[in-house]
Amino acid sequence: MAKLSGKIAVVTGGSDGIGLATAKLFVAEGATVYITGRRQQRLDEAVKEIGGGTVGVQGDISSLTDLDRLYERVQRDHGRLDILFANAGISGVATMGEIDEGHFDHIFDANVKGTLFTVQKALPLMKSGSTVVLCGSGSGSKGFPNQTVYNASKAAIRSFARSWTTDLKTRGIRVNVLSPGLTETPAMRSFVGGYTEAGDATIAAFSQLVPMGRFADAAETAKAALFLASDDSSYVAGVELFVDGGLLAV
């Protein structure tokens, strides 16, 4: 039997990268999936690409109104939510000493405020046995240069999982963190300069930092998200699962 047969799932930031790969896998495993994204055209394309009755709800997780609209749709269609993959987030680079308020607000509004309210607003739809997977990052555990604010925002995600595991234990809702490492995604390609020779060279250089010697494919990370979302991890709670080719462990 499919691991998510009959489940209702939300994947925020599901129109690209890890979110898209995870939505595809959830559908393949029997779930009905709702995805969000900020760009309507890309969201529509992703819905067609995923198939399986996937529903796209345009929105930004830093907007509480957009989150309300998402969960109103899930409530109207199904009246419950079994799996939440709070994947949406943003990154940013700023040298310490040059960080301004706009940079801080931009990252914390999405990664911290957005994740908090993505989960809190989902809770009325969730019952015992539901699962929450938060998207963290190795950046939350290591001081990568010029990413002070981003690193801190991902450290907050790890703290959320600890706190919510305690807060939600009486409701039987599990919360865990999936922390990807270097992964081949459109966002990563944008960071390194695109699908160019220079971008390829940067990817190759970064790959040497990873014990496995390469970037992850988004589909590999999606398999870890499936593990945390499914009953395969029924006795796993409050953990941070690094899917980074050994980057932080070695």
C-alpha positions as CSV (number, residue, x, y, z in Angstrom):
1,M,0.0,0.0,0.0
2,A,1.2,3.5,-0.7
3,K,2.7,5.2,2.3
4,L,0.4,8.2,2.3
5,S,-2.8,6.7,0.9
6,G,-5.8,8.9,1.6
7,K,-3.7,11.6,3.4
8,I,-4.3,15.3,2.9
9,A,-1.0,17.2,2.7
10,V,0.2,20.8,2.3
11,V,3.6,21.7,0.9
12,T,4.5,25.4,1.1
13,G,6.9,26.6,-1.5
14,G,5.9,23.6,-3.6
15,S,6.3,25.1,-7.1
16,D,10.1,24.6,-7.3
17,G,13.1,22.7,-6.0
18,I,12.7,20.5,-2.9
19,G,9.1,21.5,-2.4
20,L,8.2,20.4,-5.9
21,A,10.0,17.1,-5.7
22,T,8.4,16.4,-2.4
23,A,4.9,17.2,-3.7
24,K,5.5,14.8,-6.6
25,L,6.6,12.0,-4.2
26,F,3.6,12.6,-1.8
27,V,1.2,12.3,-4.7
28,A,3.0,9.1,-6.0
29,E,2.5,7.7,-2.4
30,G,-1.2,8.4,-2.5
31,A,-1.7,11.8,-0.9
32,T,-3.9,14.7,-2.1
33,V,-1.5,17.6,-2.1
34,Y,-2.0,21.4,-1.8
35,I,1.0,23.5,-2.8
36,T,1.7,27.2,-2.5
37,G,4.0,29.6,-4.3
38,R,4.3,33.3,-4.8
39,R,4.3,33.3,-8.6
40,Q,0.9,32.3,-10.1
41,Q,2.3,31.2,-13.5
42,R,5.0,29.0,-12.0
43,L,2.4,27.6,-9.6
44,D,0.1,26.7,-12.4
45,E,3.0,25.0,-14.2
46,A,3.9,23.0,-11.1
47,V,0.3,21.8,-10.6
48,K,0.3,20.4,-14.1
49,E,3.7,18.8,-13.6
50,I,2.8,17.1,-10.4
51,G,-0.7,15.9,-11.5
52,G,-2.8,13.7,-9.3
53,G,-5.4,16.3,-8.4
54,T,-2.8,18.6,-6.9
55,V,-4.3,22.0,-6.0
56,G,-2.2,25.2,-6.2
57,V,-3.0,28.1,-3.8
58,Q,-1.1,31.3,-4.6
59,G,0.4,33.0,-1.6
60,D,3.3,34.2,0.4
61,I,3.8,32.6,3.9
62,S,4.8,36.0,5.4
63,S,1.2,37.1,4.7
64,L,-1.2,35.9,7.3
65,T,-4.1,36.6,5.0
66,D,-2.6,34.3,2.3
67,L,-2.2,31.6,4.9
68,D,-5.8,32.0,6.0
69,R,-6.9,31.6,2.4
70,L,-4.8,28.4,2.0
71,Y,-6.4,26.7,5.0
72,E,-9.9,27.9,4.2
73,R,-9.5,26.0,0.9
74,V,-8.3,22.9,2.7
75,Q,-11.1,23.1,5.2
76,R,-13.7,23.6,2.5
77,D,-12.4,20.7,0.5
78,H,-11.6,18.1,3.1
79,G,-12.1,19.5,6.7
80,R,-8.7,18.1,7.8
81,L,-5.0,18.2,7.3
82,D,-2.8,15.1,7.9
83,I,0.7,16.3,6.7
84,L,2.2,19.8,6.7
85,F,5.6,20.3,5.0
86,A,6.5,23.9,5.9
87,N,9.1,24.1,3.2
88,A,8.8,27.7,2.0
89,G,11.6,30.1,2.9
90,I,14.2,32.5,1.5
91,S,17.9,33.1,1.8
92,G,20.1,36.2,1.7
93,V,23.6,37.3,2.0
94,A,24.9,40.4,4.0
95,T,28.2,41.0,5.6
96,M,28.2,41.7,9.3
97,G,28.5,45.4,9.8
98,E,26.4,46.1,6.6
99,I,23.2,44.4,7.7
100,D,20.2,46.7,7.5
101,E,16.7,46.5,8.9
102,G,15.2,45.6,5.5
103,H,17.5,42.6,5.1
104,F,16.6,41.4,8.6
105,D,12.9,41.9,8.2
106,H,12.8,40.3,4.8
107,I,14.4,37.0,6.0
108,F,12.7,36.8,9.4
109,D,9.3,37.7,8.1
110,A,9.4,34.6,5.8
111,N,11.5,32.1,7.6
112,V,10.6,32.7,11.2
113,K,7.2,34.5,11.3
114,G,6.0,32.8,8.2
115,T,6.9,29.3,9.4
116,L,5.4,29.9,12.8
117,F,2.0,31.0,11.5
118,T,2.1,28.4,8.7
119,V,2.0,25.8,11.5
120,Q,-0.1,27.6,14.0
121,K,-2.9,28.3,11.5
122,A,-2.9,24.6,10.4
123,L,-3.5,23.3,13.8
124,P,-7.3,23.5,13.9
125,L,-7.3,21.1,10.9
126,M,-4.9,18.6,12.4
127,K,-5.7,15.6,14.7
128,S,-3.8,13.0,16.5
129,G,-1.4,11.2,14.1
130,S,-0.8,14.3,12.0
131,T,2.7,15.2,11.1
132,V,4.6,18.5,10.7
133,V,7.9,18.7,8.8
134,L,9.8,22.0,9.0
135,C,12.5,22.8,6.4
136,G,15.6,23.8,8.2
137,S,19.2,24.1,7.0
138,G,22.7,23.2,8.0
139,S,23.1,26.9,8.3
140,G,21.2,26.8,11.5
141,S,24.1,24.8,13.1
142,K,27.1,26.3,11.5
143,G,28.3,29.9,11.1
144,F,28.5,30.2,7.3
145,P,30.1,33.5,6.4
146,N,28.0,36.5,5.4
147,Q,24.7,34.8,6.3
148,T,24.3,36.0,9.9
149,V,20.5,36.6,9.5
150,Y,19.8,33.6,7.4
151,N,21.8,31.3,9.8
152,A,19.8,32.7,12.8
153,S,16.5,32.2,11.0
154,K,17.2,28.5,10.5
155,A,18.4,28.1,14.0
156,A,15.0,29.3,15.0
157,I,13.4,26.6,12.9
158,R,15.3,24.0,14.9
159,S,14.1,25.6,18.2
160,F,10.5,25.6,16.9
161,A,10.6,21.8,16.5
162,R,11.8,21.3,20.0
163,S,9.2,23.6,21.5
164,W,6.3,22.3,19.4
165,T,7.1,18.7,20.1
166,T,6.5,19.6,23.8
167,D,3.5,21.8,23.1
168,L,1.7,19.4,20.8
169,K,2.5,16.1,22.5
170,T,-0.9,15.8,24.1
171,R,-2.5,16.3,20.7
172,G,-0.5,13.5,19.2
173,I,1.1,15.7,16.5
174,R,4.7,15.0,15.6
175,V,7.1,17.8,14.6
176,N,10.5,17.2,13.0
177,V,13.0,19.2,11.0
178,L,14.4,18.3,7.6
179,S,17.7,20.1,7.0
180,P,18.9,19.8,3.4
181,G,22.5,20.5,2.4
182,L,23.8,21.6,-0.9
183,T,21.0,20.7,-3.4
184,E,20.6,21.2,-7.1
185,T,17.6,23.5,-7.3
186,P,16.6,26.7,-9.2
187,A,17.2,28.7,-6.1
188,M,20.7,27.3,-5.7
189,R,21.5,27.9,-9.4
190,S,20.3,31.5,-9.0
191,F,22.7,31.9,-6.0
192,V,25.7,30.6,-8.0
193,G,25.1,32.5,-11.2
194,G,22.7,30.3,-13.1
195,Y,23.1,27.5,-15.6
196,T,26.4,28.9,-16.9
197,E,30.0,27.8,-17.0
198,A,30.7,30.0,-14.0
199,G,27.7,28.5,-12.2
200,D,28.9,24.9,-13.0
201,A,32.4,25.8,-11.8
202,T,30.9,27.1,-8.5
203,I,28.8,24.0,-8.1
204,A,31.9,21.8,-8.7
205,A,33.9,23.8,-6.1
206,F,31.2,23.6,-3.5
207,S,30.9,19.9,-4.1
208,Q,34.4,19.4,-2.8
209,L,33.2,20.5,0.6
210,V,30.8,17.5,0.8
211,P,32.2,14.1,1.8
212,M,30.0,12.4,-0.8
213,G,31.6,14.8,-3.4
214,R,28.4,16.1,-5.0
215,F,25.2,18.0,-4.6
216,A,22.0,16.3,-3.7
217,D,19.2,15.9,-6.2
218,A,16.0,17.4,-4.9
219,A,14.3,14.0,-5.3
220,E,16.8,12.5,-2.7
221,T,15.8,15.1,-0.2
222,A,12.1,14.5,-0.9
223,K,12.6,10.8,0.2
224,A,13.7,12.1,3.6
225,A,10.6,14.3,3.8
226,L,8.5,11.3,3.0
227,F,10.1,9.4,5.8
228,L,9.3,12.1,8.4
229,A,5.8,12.6,7.0
230,S,4.8,8.9,7.0
231,D,4.3,6.2,9.7
232,D,7.8,5.0,8.9
233,S,8.9,7.6,11.4
234,S,6.1,7.0,13.9
235,Y,8.5,7.1,16.9
236,V,10.6,10.0,15.7
237,A,9.8,13.4,17.2
238,G,11.7,16.7,17.7
239,V,14.7,15.6,15.6
240,E,16.7,17.5,13.0
241,L,17.5,15.2,10.1
242,F,20.4,16.4,8.0
243,V,20.3,15.4,4.4
244,D,23.7,16.9,3.4
245,G,26.0,14.1,2.2
246,G,27.9,14.2,5.5
247,L,28.8,17.9,5.3
248,L,28.1,18.7,9.0
249,A,28.9,15.3,10.4
250,V,32.4,14.9,9.1
